[in-house]
Amino acid sequence: MKTVFITGASGCIGHYIVQTLLRESDFHLYLLVRNPDKLQFSWQNNSRISLLQGDLRNIDRFSDVLATVDVAVLVATVWGGVRETYDINVVKTMRLLELLDPQVCQQVIYFSTASVLDHHHQPLKAAGEYGTEYIRSKYTCLQHLSQLAIAPRIQVLFPTLVLGGDENHPYSHLSRGFPEITRWISLIRFFRADSSFHFIHAQDIATIVSYLLQGNKPAATSSYMVLGSLPITLNQAVEETCRYFGKRIYFRIPLTTQLANFLISTLRWVGVKIELSPWDRFCMYNRHFTYENPVHPATFGLPETCSTFADVLQLSTAQPNVSLDGDAQTTQIQGKETPR
């Protein structure tokens, strides 16, 4: 029986991966979890799960297990706090990889972020210079991977915008904030912005991970794999959202960088505190975070949970209203009525 060591099992992506592997494989799973109470699936009486309570800060405690596992799936990450972010996302992650035995461990799946790459899947220098603490740490770790003995076994996954979450799974950061975004659609619909992006559902990420772990080696796929849908423009996303909620678009004002800077300056002048980081500024002037050859389940002929933006809306917590005029209607969002 193949043994799989998984970090980040208590998070959104981790939950989907664990439950998918339990359903689609016979692997034995070692789950490194700091707080077992955060697990939203039954693990106590499952003979295929060995729970290791701890985290990357004390990864050497689990050196004996790491030396014997066949596969490692590294999902855990820290989002903020300068020292902690670098220590966990770089130092301790590298230490975990060093503890794997290249003669035993045949496969490593390491999760990074698409923000550290340019359109052609090359490291984005600006991510290392201007990125948030999280992005800079992921950029730095990526630079060090090739130095490891286990490097030939590593498959790096770069998720784009991650959706997911329900009563059985924690919500991703994006899905958690989606209802708040929809509350502003009455205003957002009157602006047009030159921007584009990819998205992917955590279940679709788990489907790909399960596919890779079961011995499938996709043709013409490098050790770098960007996970995401086909690109969609921000204008298309707004238009689909308006159709979904029955909102008409009567006109649209181009939201240029100059206009955005003017609005920010105006809001600051009237006392609204708005702080833009260097990364925020970079994103304002470089608004197309798209990548060539994005990978999603259909790439491998697998079923998808979320392939279109209509699917995104259907899976969100916001419920549509069938009315097309919209302005006198209300929308139910997480049990609250919000005037349109």
Secondary structure, 3 states (H helix, E strand, C coil): CCEEEEECCCCHHHHHHHHHHHHHCCCEEEEEECCHHHCCCCCCCCCCEEEEECCHHHHHHHHHHHCCCCEEEECCCCCCCHHHHHHHHHHHHHHHHHHCCCCCCCEEEEECCHHHECCCCCECHHHHHHCCHHHHHHHHHHHHHHHCCCHHHEEEEEECEEECCECCECCCHHHHHHHHHHHCHHHHCCEECCCEECEEEHHHHHHHHHHHHCCCCCCCCCCEEEECCCCEEHHHHHHHHHHHHCCCCCCCEECCHHHHHHHHHHHHHCCCCCCCCHHHHHHHHCCECCCCCCECHHHHCCCCCCCCHHHHHHHCCECCCCCCCCCCCEEEECCEEEEC
